[in-house]
Amino acid sequence: MTLRPEAEPYSADGGADGRSVGAVLCHGLTGMPGSLIEWGRGLADAGLTVRIPRLPGHGTRWQDANAVSWQDWYDELERAFDDVRRTCERTYVMGLSMGGTVALRLAEERGDDVAGVVVVNPSLFTLRKDAKLLPFIRLFVPSFPPVGNDIKKPGAVEPAYDRLPLKAAYQLSLLWKLTNADLARITQPLLVFTSRDDHVVEPANSTRLMEAAGTADKRQIVLEDSYHVATMDNDLPRIVGETLTFIAAHDRPLSERSGADER
């Protein structure tokens, strides 16, 4: 198995005072950790412990994604999450697109273990008409044309597969069903970034999340200058800045350190 350079997991350790803050970031379907690397580095530069795992079936060949299940993706994110929790007092879970779906599922399942949730263009359903055929067509057609690289910024290229594996897409649809059914269980603080122009995941996905999430502490930020892969697009600085503001507002130790740095 040969990994692309952008598929290597990312790891950065923050404060060692026993009260440090951690974040685990999850990439999307057909994507790789490289699509989140600048978001992760921005958080690490602020002193957070950060992990960006590579989801099983990603970063190699698109055919490999057809050989895994959504549970494999979930388990990998949960392993990274527990790794961070061993050294951090509070750990946040974050994700892009399908990574947002997996992150939301983790928040539903792990409850108070999760300090808060940040998602960028989260995926909970699709309005594509051909999606209704997915349970059947996946048995005969291995892949569709790609869904990656929906980026407005000139010259930016998402590290992603050049095909959409249909068995993997079907696994995502199974995860959608479970995650949607339990959105009321998301009681942690929630921050949702939504690109106004997204050619992969309809903004209505974020609307559903905002309406159905159980927490009263939820905020949506509309990104005006990015497409789907906003973590590599023009609004990246805002995503990093607003994520740090969100964490600071919900985490006293990080706020105290930031204030000390300013002085």
C-alpha positions as protocol buffer text, in pm:
chain_id: "A"
residue {
  index: 1
  type: MET
  ca { x: 0 y: 0 z: 0 }
}
residue {
  index: 2
  type: THR
  ca { x: 150 y: 331 z: -114 }
}
residue {
  index: 3
  type: LEU
  ca { x: 30 y: 645 z: 60 }
}
residue {
  index: 4
  type: ARG
  ca { x: 25 y: 980 z: -111 }
}
residue {
  index: 5
  type: PRO
  ca { x: 220 y: 1245 z: 86 }
}
residue {
  index: 6
  type: GLU
  ca { x: -103 y: 1434 z: 155 }
}
residue {
  index: 7
  type: ALA
  ca { x: -250 y: 1121 z: 311 }
}
residue {
  index: 8
  type: GLU
  ca { x: -11 y: 1108 z: 604 }
}
residue {
  index: 9
  type: PRO
  ca { x: -187 y: 1163 z: 938 }
}
residue {
  index: 10
  type: TYR
  ca { x: -106 y: 1488 z: 1116 }
}
residue {
  index: 11
  type: SER
  ca { x: -8 y: 1511 z: 1481 }
}
residue {
  index: 12
  type: ALA
  ca { x: 93 y: 1804 z: 1701 }
}
residue {
  index: 13
  type: ASP
  ca { x: 118 y: 1812 z: 2080 }
}
residue {
  index: 14
  type: GLY
  ca { x: 20 y: 2123 z: 2269 }
}
residue {
  index: 15
  type: GLY
  ca { x: 56 y: 2225 z: 2631 }
}
residue {
  index: 16
  type: ALA
  ca { x: 178 y: 1972 z: 2887 }
}
residue {
  index: 17
  type: ASP
  ca { x: 24 y: 2132 z: 3195 }
}
residue {
  index: 18
  type: GLY
  ca { x: -248 y: 1869 z: 3234 }
}
residue {
  index: 19
  type: ARG
  ca { x: -515 y: 2121 z: 3135 }
}
residue {
  index: 20
  type: SER
  ca { x: -440 y: 2143 z: 2765 }
}
residue {
  index: 21
  type: VAL
  ca { x: -701 y: 2153 z: 2492 }
}
residue {
  index: 22
  type: GLY
  ca { x: -720 y: 1908 z: 2204 }
}
residue {
  index: 23
  type: ALA
  ca { x: -888 y: 1888 z: 1866 }
}
residue {
  index: 24
  type: VAL
  ca { x: -939 y: 1591 z: 1634 }
}
residue {
  index: 25
  type: LEU
  ca { x: -1016 y: 1673 z: 1270 }
}
residue {
  index: 26
  type: CYS
  ca { x: -1180 y: 1434 z: 1023 }
}
residue {
  index: 27
  type: HIS
  ca { x: -1151 y: 1460 z: 643 }
}
residue {
  index: 28
  type: GLY
  ca { x: -1424 y: 1381 z: 393 }
}
residue {
  index: 29
  type: LEU
  ca { x: -1514 y: 1100 z: 156 }
}
residue {
  index: 30
  type: THR
  ca { x: -1236 y: 1039 z: -103 }
}
residue {
  index: 31
  type: GLY
  ca { x: -1030 y: 1309 z: 76 }
}
residue {
  index: 32
  type: MET
  ca { x: -714 y: 1297 z: 284 }
}
residue {
  index: 33
  type: PRO
  ca { x: -566 y: 1466 z: 594 }
}
residue {
  index: 34
  type: GLY
  ca { x: -395 y: 1713 z: 361 }
}
residue {
  index: 35
  type: SER
  ca { x: -729 y: 1885 z: 298 }
}
residue {
  index: 36
  type: LEU
  ca { x: -737 y: 1985 z: 667 }
}
residue {
  index: 37
  type: ILE
  ca { x: -368 y: 2043 z: 730 }
}
residue {
  index: 38
  type: GLU
  ca { x: -377 y: 2424 z: 736 }
}
residue {
  index: 39
  type: TRP
  ca { x: -679 y: 2425 z: 967 }
}
residue {
  index: 40
  type: GLY
  ca { x: -499 y: 2183 z: 1197 }
}
residue {
  index: 41
  type: ARG
  ca { x: -174 y: 2378 z: 1191 }
}
residue {
  index: 42
  type: GLY
  ca { x: -361 y: 2697 z: 1273 }
}
residue {
  index: 43
  type: LEU
  ca { x: -501 y: 2531 z: 1586 }
}
residue {
  index: 44
  type: ALA
  ca { x: -166 y: 2377 z: 1677 }
}
residue {
  index: 45
  type: ASP
  ca { x: 4 y: 2717 z: 1644 }
}
residue {
  index: 46
  type: ALA
  ca { x: -239 y: 2843 z: 1909 }
}
residue {
  index: 47
  type: GLY
  ca { x: -124 y: 2572 z: 2151 }
}
residue {
  index: 48
  type: LEU
  ca { x: -378 y: 2296 z: 2091 }
}
residue {
  index: 49
  type: THR
  ca { x: -299 y: 1928 z: 2067 }
}
residue {
  index: 50
  type: VAL
  ca { x: -417 y: 1827 z: 1720 }
}
residue {
  index: 51
  type: ARG
  ca { x: -471 y: 1499 z: 1539 }
}
residue {
  index: 52
  type: ILE
  ca { x: -587 y: 1446 z: 1179 }
}
residue {
  index: 53
  type: PRO
  ca { x: -619 y: 1072 z: 1120 }
}
residue {
  index: 54
  type: ARG
  ca { x: -633 y: 907 z: 779 }
}
residue {
  index: 55
  type: LEU
  ca { x: -964 y: 727 z: 743 }
}
residue {
  index: 56
  type: PRO
  ca { x: -942 y: 362 z: 628 }
}
residue {
  index: 57
  type: GLY
  ca { x: -966 y: 320 z: 253 }
}
residue {
  index: 58
  type: HIS
  ca { x: -834 y: 671 z: 183 }
}
residue {
  index: 59
  type: GLY
  ca { x: -505 y: 805 z: 54 }
}
residue {
  index: 60
  type: THR
  ca { x: -421 y: 497 z: -155 }
}
residue {
  index: 61
  type: ARG
  ca { x: -650 y: 383 z: -440 }
}
residue {
  index: 62
  type: TRP
  ca { x: -1018 y: 464 z: -472 }
}
residue {
  index: 63
  type: GLN
  ca { x: -1090 y: 91 z: -491 }
}
residue {
  index: 64
  type: ASP
  ca { x: -972 y: 60 z: -130 }
}
residue {
  index: 65
  type: ALA
  ca { x: -1255 y: 283 z: -12 }
}
residue {
  index: 66
  type: ASN
  ca { x: -1504 y: 30 z: -147 }
}
residue {
  index: 67
  type: ALA
  ca { x: -1364 y: -233 z: 89 }
}
residue {
  index: 68
  type: VAL
  ca { x: -1438 y: -59 z: 421 }
}
residue {
  index: 69
  type: SER
  ca { x: -1746 y: 39 z: 619 }
}
residue {
  index: 70
  type: TRP
  ca { x: -1858 y: 358 z: 789 }
}
residue {
  index: 71
  type: GLN
  ca { x: -1783 y: 184 z: 1119 }
}
residue {
  index: 72
  type: ASP
  ca { x: -1417 y: 162 z: 1013 }
}
residue {
  index: 73
  type: TRP
  ca { x: -1413 y: 540 z: 964 }
}
residue {
  index: 74
  type: TYR
  ca { x: -1583 y: 597 z: 1296 }
}
residue {
  index: 75
  type: ASP
  ca { x: -1345 y: 365 z: 1480 }
}
residue {
  index: 76
  type: GLU
  ca { x: -1041 y: 544 z: 1340 }
}
residue {
  index: 77
  type: LEU
  ca { x: -1172 y: 885 z: 1447 }
}
residue {
  index: 78
  type: GLU
  ca { x: -1260 y: 749 z: 1790 }
}
residue {
  index: 79
  type: ARG
  ca { x: -908 y: 607 z: 1832 }
}
residue {
  index: 80
  type: ALA
  ca { x: -757 y: 947 z: 1755 }
}
residue {
  index: 81
  type: PHE
  ca { x: -1007 y: 1113 z: 1987 }
}
residue {
  index: 82
  type: ASP
  ca { x: -920 y: 885 z: 2277 }
}
residue {
  index: 83
  type: ASP
  ca { x: -550 y: 936 z: 2210 }
}
residue {
  index: 84
  type: VAL
  ca { x: -594 y: 1310 z: 2252 }
}
residue {
  index: 85
  type: ARG
  ca { x: -816 y: 1271 z: 2558 }
}
residue {
  index: 86
  type: ARG
  ca { x: -539 y: 1087 z: 2740 }
}
residue {
  index: 87
  type: THR
  ca { x: -336 y: 1408 z: 2762 }
}
residue {
  index: 88
  type: CYS
  ca { x: -596 y: 1682 z: 2724 }
}
residue {
  index: 89
  type: GLU
  ca { x: -847 y: 1808 z: 2973 }
}
residue {
  index: 90
  type: ARG
  ca { x: -1096 y: 1898 z: 2700 }
}
residue {
  index: 91
  type: THR
  ca { x: -1115 y: 1762 z: 2346 }
}
residue {
  index: 92
  type: TYR
  ca { x: -1313 y: 1899 z: 2053 }
}
residue {
  index: 93
  type: VAL
  ca { x: -1413 y: 1704 z: 1743 }
}
residue {
  index: 94
  type: MET
  ca { x: -1422 y: 1866 z: 1399 }
}
residue {
  index: 95
  type: GLY
  ca { x: -1477 y: 1763 z: 1040 }
}
residue {
  index: 96
  type: LEU
  ca { x: -1529 y: 1855 z: 676 }
}
residue {
  index: 97
  type: SER
  ca { x: -1816 y: 1712 z: 470 }
}
residue {
  index: 98
  type: MET
  ca { x: -1839 y: 1337 z: 549 }
}
residue {
  index: 99
  type: GLY
  ca { x: -1580 y: 1404 z: 819 }
}
residue {
  index: 100
  type: GLY
  ca { x: -1841 y: 1630 z: 973 }
}
residue {
  index: 101
  type: THR
  ca { x: -2088 y: 1341 z: 967 }
}
residue {
  index: 102
  type: VAL
  ca { x: -1845 y: 1113 z: 1149 }
}
residue {
  index: 103
  type: ALA
  ca { x: -1766 y: 1390 z: 1398 }
}
residue {
  index: 104
  type: LEU
  ca { x: -2136 y: 1445 z: 1467 }
}
residue {
  index: 105
  type: ARG
  ca { x: -2184 y: 1073 z: 1520 }
}
residue {
  index: 106
  type: LEU
  ca { x: -1899 y: 1070 z: 1769 }
}
residue {
  index: 107
  type: ALA
  ca { x: -2061 y: 1358 z: 1957 }
}
residue {
  index: 108
  type: GLU
  ca { x: -2390 y: 1167 z: 1965 }
}
residue {
  index: 109
  type: GLU
  ca { x: -2224 y: 854 z: 2098 }
}
residue {
  index: 110
  type: ARG
  ca { x: -1969 y: 999 z: 2341 }
}
residue {
  index: 111
  type: GLY
  ca { x: -2171 y: 1274 z: 2503 }
}
residue {
  index: 112
  type: ASP
  ca { x: -1982 y: 1476 z: 2764 }
}
residue {
  index: 113
  type: ASP
  ca { x: -1649 y: 1328 z: 2654 }
}
residue {
  index: 114
  type: VAL
  ca { x: -1672 y: 1572 z: 2362 }
}
residue {
  index: 115
  type: ALA
  ca { x: -1617 y: 1934 z: 2465 }
}
residue {
  index: 116
  type: GLY
  ca { x: -1765 y: 2077 z: 2146 }
}
residue {
  index: 117
  type: VAL
  ca { x: -1819 y: 2020 z: 1775 }
}
residue {
  index: 118
  type: VAL
  ca { x: -1706 y: 2224 z: 1472 }
}
residue {
  index: 119
  type: VAL
  ca { x: -1813 y: 2117 z: 1123 }
}
residue {
  index: 120
  type: VAL
  ca { x: -1754 y: 2261 z: 778 }
}
residue {
  index: 121
  type: ASN
  ca { x: -2020 y: 2187 z: 514 }
}
residue {
  index: 122
  type: PRO
  ca { x: -2140 y: 1878 z: 701 }
}
residue {
  index: 123
  type: SER
  ca { x: -2308 y: 1602 z: 502 }
}
residue {
  index: 124
  type: LEU
  ca { x: -2638 y: 1455 z: 623 }
}
residue {
  index: 125
  type: PHE
  ca { x: -2822 y: 1380 z: 296 }
}
residue {
  index: 126
  type: THR
  ca { x: -2811 y: 1453 z: -75 }
}
residue {
  index: 127
  type: LEU
  ca { x: -3064 y: 1588 z: -322 }
}
residue {
  index: 128
  type: ARG
  ca { x: -2898 y: 1405 z: -613 }
}
residue {
  index: 129
  type: LYS
  ca { x: -3166 y: 1202 z: -791 }
}
residue {
  index: 130
  type: ASP
  ca { x: -2928 y: 918 z: -872 }
}
residue {
  index: 131
  type: ALA
  ca { x: -2867 y: 863 z: -499 }
}
residue {
  index: 132
  type: LYS
  ca { x: -3192 y: 669 z: -481 }
}
residue {
  index: 133
  type: LEU
  ca { x: -3035 y: 404 z: -702 }
}
residue {
  index: 134
  type: LEU
  ca { x: -2724 y: 372 z: -488 }
}
residue {
  index: 135
  type: PRO
  ca { x: -2829 y: 59 z: -293 }
}
residue {
  index: 136
  type: PHE
  ca { x: -2861 y: -127 z: -626 }
}
residue {
  index: 137
  type: ILE
  ca { x: -2616 y: 35 z: -862 }
}
residue {
  index: 138
  type: ARG
  ca { x: -2326 y: -10 z: -617 }
}
residue {
  index: 139
  type: LEU
  ca { x: -2352 y: -384 z: -683 }
}
residue {
  index: 140
  type: PHE
  ca { x: -2273 y: -340 z: -1052 }
}
residue {
  index: 141
  type: VAL
  ca { x: -2093 y: -7 z: -1095 }
}
residue {
  index: 142
  type: PRO
  ca { x: -1776 y: 46 z: -885 }
}
residue {
  index: 143
  type: SER
  ca { x: -1743 y: 423 z: -917 }
}
residue {
  index: 144
  type: PHE
  ca { x: -1878 y: 751 z: -1050 }
}
residue {
  index: 145
  type: PRO
  ca { x: -1695 y: 1065 z: -1163 }
}
residue {
  index: 146
  type: PRO
  ca { x: -1519 y: 1248 z: -878 }
}
residue {
  index: 147
  type: VAL
  ca { x: -1672 y: 1488 z: -628 }
}
residue {
  index: 148
  type: GLY
  ca { x: -1343 y: 1639 z: -509 }
}
residue {
  index: 149
  type: ASN
  ca { x: -1168 y: 1969 z: -569 }
}
residue {
  index: 150
  type: ASP
  ca { x: -1468 y: 2199 z: -536 }
}
residue {
  index: 151
  type: ILE
  ca { x: -1251 y: 2500 z: -447 }
}
residue {
  index: 152
  type: LYS
  ca { x: -1293 y: 2864 z: -552 }
}
residue {
  index: 153
  type: LYS
  ca { x: -938 y: 2976 z: -476 }
}
residue {
  index: 154
  type: PRO
  ca { x: -723 y: 2977 z: -792 }
}
residue {
  index: 155
  type: GLY
  ca { x: -446 y: 2718 z: -791 }
}
residue {
  index: 156
  type: ALA
  ca { x: -572 y: 2524 z: -489 }
}
residue {
  index: 157
  type: VAL
  ca { x: -605 y: 2150 z: -552 }
}
residue {
  index: 158
  type: GLU
  ca { x: -771 y: 1914 z: -306 }
}
residue {
  index: 159
  type: PRO
  ca { x: -586 y: 1587 z: -239 }
}
residue {
  index: 160
  type: ALA
  ca { x: -862 y: 1342 z: -323 }
}
residue {
  index: 161
  type: TYR
  ca { x: -945 y: 1039 z: -535 }
}
residue {
  index: 162
  type: ASP
  ca { x: -1023 y: 1090 z: -902 }
}
residue {
  index: 163
  type: ARG
  ca { x: -1331 y: 867 z: -872 }
}
residue {
  index: 164
  type: LEU
  ca { x: -1624 y: 840 z: -629 }
}
residue {
  index: 165
  type: PRO
  ca { x: -1634 y: 479 z: -495 }
}
residue {
  index: 166
  type: LEU
  ca { x: -2000 y: 378 z: -487 }
}
residue {
  index: 167
  type: LYS
  ca { x: -1982 y: 117 z: -212 }
}
residue {
  index: 168
  type: ALA
  ca { x: -1816 y: 382 z: 5 }
}
residue {
  index: 169
  type: ALA
  ca { x: -2087 y: 630 z: -87 }
}
residue {
  index: 170
  type: TYR
  ca { x: -2345 y: 374 z: 16 }
}
residue {
  index: 171
  type: GLN
  ca { x: -2171 y: 335 z: 352 }
}
residue {
  index: 172
  type: LEU
  ca { x: -2201 y: 710 z: 396 }
}
residue {
  index: 173
  type: SER
  ca { x: -2575 y: 687 z: 330 }
}
residue {
  index: 174
  type: LEU
  ca { x: -2602 y: 431 z: 611 }
}
residue {
  index: 175
  type: LEU
  ca { x: -2415 y: 667 z: 842 }
}
residue {
  index: 176
  type: TRP
  ca { x: -2649 y: 950 z: 741 }
}
residue {
  index: 177
  type: LYS
  ca { x: -2949 y: 748 z: 855 }
}
residue {
  index: 178
  type: LEU
  ca { x: -2805 y: 682 z: 1201 }
}
residue {
  index: 179
  type: THR
  ca { x: -2669 y: 1033 z: 1249 }
}
residue {
  index: 180
  type: ASN
  ca { x: -2988 y: 1206 z: 1143 }
}
residue {
  index: 181
  type: ALA
  ca { x: -3195 y: 992 z: 1378 }
}
residue {
  index: 182
  type: ASP
  ca { x: -2985 y: 1102 z: 1676 }
}
residue {
  index: 183
  type: LEU
  ca { x: -2918 y: 1471 z: 1608 }
}
residue {
  index: 184
  type: ALA
  ca { x: -3113 y: 1561 z: 1922 }
}
residue {
  index: 185
  type: ARG
  ca { x: -2840 y: 1385 z: 2123 }
}
residue {
  index: 186
  type: ILE
  ca { x: -2589 y: 1653 z: 2023 }
}
residue {
  index: 187
  type: THR
  ca { x: -2591 y: 1862 z: 2339 }
}
residue {
  index: 188
  type: GLN
  ca { x: -2236 y: 1997 z: 2315 }
}
residue {
  index: 189
  type: PRO
  ca { x: -2159 y: 2350 z: 2188 }
}
residue {
  index: 190
  type: LEU
  ca { x: -2181 y: 2345 z: 1809 }
}
residue {
  index: 191
  type: LEU
  ca { x: -2025 y: 2565 z: 1542 }
}
residue {
  index: 192
  type: VAL
  ca { x: -2131 y: 2514 z: 1179 }
}
residue {
  index: 193
  type: PHE
  ca { x: -1953 y: 2668 z: 879 }
}
residue {
  index: 194
  type: THR
  ca { x: -2159 y: 2667 z: 560 }
}
residue {
  index: 195
  type: SER
  ca { x: -2038 y: 2776 z: 217 }
}
residue {
  index: 196
  type: ARG
  ca { x: -2309 y: 2973 z: 41 }
}
residue {
  index: 197
  type: ASP
  ca { x: -2193 y: 2822 z: -289 }
}
residue {
  index: 198
  type: ASP
  ca { x: -2129 y: 2448 z: -250 }
}
residue {
  index: 199
  type: HIS
  ca { x: -2140 y: 2217 z: -552 }
}
residue {
  index: 200
  type: VAL
  ca { x: -2102 y: 1894 z: -353 }
}
residue {
  index: 201
  type: VAL
  ca { x: -2307 y: 1919 z: -32 }
}
residue {
  index: 202
  type: GLU
  ca { x: -2622 y: 2128 z: -41 }
}
residue {
  index: 203
  type: PRO
  ca { x: -2632 y: 2406 z: 223 }
}
residue {
  index: 204
  type: ALA
  ca { x: -2967 y: 2261 z: 332 }
}
residue {
  index: 205
  type: ASN
  ca { x: -2762 y: 1997 z: 516 }
}
residue {
  index: 206
  type: SER
  ca { x: -2641 y: 2266 z: 757 }
}
residue {
  index: 207
  type: THR
  ca { x: -2996 y: 2396 z: 793 }
}
residue {
  index: 208
  type: ARG
  ca { x: -3116 y: 2054 z: 904 }
}
residue {
  index: 209
  type: LEU
  ca { x: -2831 y: 2027 z: 1154 }
}
residue {
  index: 210
  type: MET
  ca { x: -2900 y: 2368 z: 1302 }
}
residue {
  index: 211
  type: GLU
  ca { x: -3269 y: 2287 z: 1337 }
}
residue {
  index: 212
  type: ALA
  ca { x: -3233 y: 1935 z: 1478 }
}
residue {
  index: 213
  type: ALA
  ca { x: -2923 y: 1947 z: 1700 }
}
residue {
  index: 214
  type: GLY
  ca { x: -3025 y: 1918 z: 2065 }
}
residue {
  index: 215
  type: THR
  ca { x: -2790 y: 2186 z: 2195 }
}
residue {
  index: 216
  type: ALA
  ca { x: -2909 y: 2541 z: 2253 }
}
residue {
  index: 217
  type: ASP
  ca { x: -2549 y: 2660 z: 2214 }
}
residue {
  index: 218
  type: LYS
  ca { x: -2519 y: 2652 z: 1837 }
}
residue {
  index: 219
  type: ARG
  ca { x: -2404 y: 2902 z: 1579 }
}
residue {
  index: 220
  type: GLN
  ca { x: -2386 y: 2899 z: 1200 }
}
residue {
  index: 221
  type: ILE
  ca { x: -2138 y: 3105 z: 999 }
}
residue {
  index: 222
  type: VAL
  ca { x: -2199 y: 3146 z: 626 }
}
residue {
  index: 223
  type: LEU
  ca { x: -1883 y: 3152 z: 415 }
}
residue {
  index: 224
  type: GLU
  ca { x: -1920 y: 3388 z: 121 }
}
residue {
  index: 225
  type: ASP
  ca { x: -1591 y: 3325 z: -63 }
}
residue {
  index: 226
  type: SER
  ca { x: -1545 y: 2947 z: -64 }
}
residue {
  index: 227
  type: TYR
  ca { x: -1688 y: 2639 z: -227 }
}
residue {
  index: 228
  type: HIS
  ca { x: -1717 y: 2294 z: -67 }
}
residue {
  index: 229
  type: VAL
  ca { x: -1357 y: 2239 z: 43 }
}
residue {
  index: 230
  type: ALA
  ca { x: -1356 y: 2559 z: 246 }
}
residue {
  index: 231
  type: THR
  ca { x: -1063 y: 2439 z: 457 }
}
residue {
  index: 232
  type: MET
  ca { x: -843 y: 2495 z: 150 }
}
residue {
  index: 233
  type: ASP
  ca { x: -1027 y: 2797 z: 17 }
}
residue {
  index: 234
  type: ASN
  ca { x: -1041 y: 3173 z: 60 }
}
residue {
  index: 235
  type: ASP
  ca { x: -1224 y: 3157 z: 394 }
}
residue {
  index: 236
  type: LEU
  ca { x: -963 y: 2938 z: 566 }
}
residue {
  index: 237
  type: PRO
  ca { x: -833 y: 3223 z: 787 }
}
residue {
  index: 238
  type: ARG
  ca { x: -1186 y: 3287 z: 909 }
}
residue {
  index: 239
  type: ILE
  ca { x: -1240 y: 2917 z: 982 }
}
residue {
  index: 240
  type: VAL
  ca { x: -922 y: 2905 z: 1192 }
}
residue {
  index: 241
  type: GLY
  ca { x: -999 y: 3231 z: 1371 }
}
residue {
  index: 242
  type: GLU
  ca { x: -1362 y: 3152 z: 1446 }
}
residue {
  index: 243
  type: THR
  ca { x: -1271 y: 2801 z: 1563 }
}
residue {
  index: 244
  type: LEU
  ca { x: -1023 y: 2943 z: 1813 }
}
residue {
  index: 245
  type: THR
  ca { x: -1278 y: 3201 z: 1927 }
}
residue {
  index: 246
  type: PHE
  ca { x: -1535 y: 2925 z: 1974 }
}
residue {
  index: 247
  type: ILE
  ca { x: -1294 y: 2717 z: 2181 }
}
residue {
  index: 248
  type: ALA
  ca { x: -1183 y: 3014 z: 2389 }
}
residue {
  index: 249
  type: ALA
  ca { x: -1545 y: 3099 z: 2467 }
}
residue {
  index: 250
  type: HIS
  ca { x: -1604 y: 2748 z: 2599 }
}
residue {
  index: 251
  type: ASP
  ca { x: -1272 y: 2672 z: 2760 }
}
residue {
  index: 252
  type: ARG
  ca { x: -1146 y: 2879 z: 3050 }
}
residue {
  index: 253
  type: PRO
  ca { x: -787 y: 2744 z: 3059 }
}
residue {
  index: 254
  type: LEU
  ca { x: -731 y: 2835 z: 2691 }
}
residue {
  index: 255
  type: SER
  ca { x: -879 y: 3180 z: 2751 }
}
residue {
  index: 256
  type: GLU
  ca { x: -647 y: 3238 z: 3042 }
}
residue {
  index: 257
  type: ARG
  ca { x: -342 y: 3140 z: 2836 }
}
residue {
  index: 258
  type: SER
  ca { x: -448 y: 3364 z: 2548 }
}
residue {
  index: 259
  type: GLY
  ca { x: -491 y: 3659 z: 2782 }
}
residue {
  index: 260
  type: ALA
  ca { x: -151 y: 3598 z: 2933 }
}
residue {
  index: 261
  type: ASP
  ca { x: 7 y: 3592 z: 2587 }
}
residue {
  index: 262
  type: GLU
  ca { x: -152 y: 3927 z: 2499 }
}
residue {
  index: 263
  type: ARG
  ca { x: -11 y: 4085 z: 2814 }
}
